[in-house]
Amino acid sequence: MRSAPVGPLELLGVGYRTEAFDRSSYYRRLPACDNPRARFIFEGITESIIGEFGVLGGAAGLELDVAEQGLGTPRHALVVAASEGHSSSYMRGMSGSEFFTALWNDAPREPIRADMTFFETPAGGAVFSVGSIAWGSCLPHAHYANNVARISDNVLRRFRDPRPFQMPD
C-alpha cells in the first residue's frame, strides 16, 4: 500500500510564504534557541541578531518560508529564530482574487518573516531549515568569520556526527 505524499512542511519544517527582490533582512533569535535539543546550532554565537550583513543586505530574503503546524510542520519542531524588518515588497503569498483584494484592503496583515527551524526524525536524523534563499549569500562575509557561517558549520558538523538524534517525548 502506497502512503500519502509528504508535503514540504512535513519534510522541511517550513513552506513558501512570499518573495521579493529588494534588500534582504536579518533573523532574531527566539527563546527556543536555548532548548537543549537545538543548543548546538548557536554554539559560539553570542549575538541575538543573525545575518545582518552580506551582499544582499541580510540572510533573510528573496524567498521566505515559514513553519505552520496546521499545514504539516511537525509538532516537535523548534522555531529557533525568525526574520523581521522586511520591506513592503514582500506580500503574503496569495492566489487569484485574494491578491487583488489585498491591494485595496487596509486590513492588518501578519508580519512577514522567515522561520529558522530544527526537528528530529524517527530514524535518528534531523532537519534544519533557514527558510530563506538569501542565507547562502552571507556565508563569505568577513572571510567566513560571521554568525551565518558559524551556524552553518555547527549544523553540518553535528549532522556529520554518527550519533543519532533522539526524538523528543
QUIMOUR-V520119 format. One record per residue. N is the residue number from 1. NEAR is the number of other ideal C-beta (glycine too) atoms within 10 Angstrom. Layout:
# QUIMOUR-V520119
n & near
N & NEAR
N & NEAR
This chain:
# QUIMOUR-V520119
n & near
1 & 2
2 & 4
3 & 5
4 & 6
5 & 7
6 & 10
7 & 12
8 & 15
9 & 23
10 & 15
11 & 15
12 & 20
13 & 27
14 & 27
15 & 21
16 & 13
17 & 21
18 & 18
19 & 15
20 & 17
21 & 11
22 & 14
23 & 14
24 & 30
25 & 26
26 & 24
27 & 31
28 & 19
29 & 19
30 & 16
31 & 9
32 & 17
33 & 21
34 & 12
35 & 14
36 & 6
37 & 18
38 & 22
39 & 12
40 & 15
41 & 22
42 & 19
43 & 13
44 & 9
45 & 16
46 & 6
47 & 14
48 & 11
49 & 16
50 & 28
51 & 32
52 & 20
53 & 19
54 & 22
55 & 11
56 & 22
57 & 18
58 & 26
59 & 32
60 & 36
61 & 30
62 & 17
63 & 18
64 & 28
65 & 26
66 & 25
67 & 26
68 & 14
69 & 11
70 & 6
71 & 13
72 & 18
73 & 24
74 & 18
75 & 7
76 & 12
77 & 22
78 & 24
79 & 23
80 & 25
81 & 31
82 & 21
83 & 29
84 & 15
85 & 17
86 & 22
87 & 12
88 & 9
89 & 13
90 & 24
91 & 15
92 & 15
93 & 16
94 & 14
95 & 6
96 & 7
97 & 8
98 & 11
99 & 12
100 & 10
101 & 11
102 & 14
103 & 8
104 & 6
105 & 10
106 & 6
107 & 6
108 & 6
109 & 12
110 & 8
111 & 12
112 & 23
113 & 26
114 & 33
115 & 28
116 & 34
117 & 27
118 & 24
119 & 24
120 & 20
121 & 13
122 & 7
123 & 9
124 & 12
125 & 11
126 & 18
127 & 18
128 & 20
129 & 24
130 & 25
131 & 27
132 & 28
133 & 17
134 & 25
135 & 26
136 & 14
137 & 21
138 & 29
139 & 15
140 & 13
141 & 17
142 & 10
143 & 7
144 & 13
145 & 8
146 & 22
147 & 23
148 & 27
149 & 17
150 & 18
151 & 26
152 & 19
153 & 14
154 & 18
155 & 18
156 & 11
157 & 11
158 & 15
159 & 13
160 & 7
161 & 10
162 & 5
163 & 7
164 & 12
165 & 19
166 & 10
167 & 15
168 & 11
169 & 4
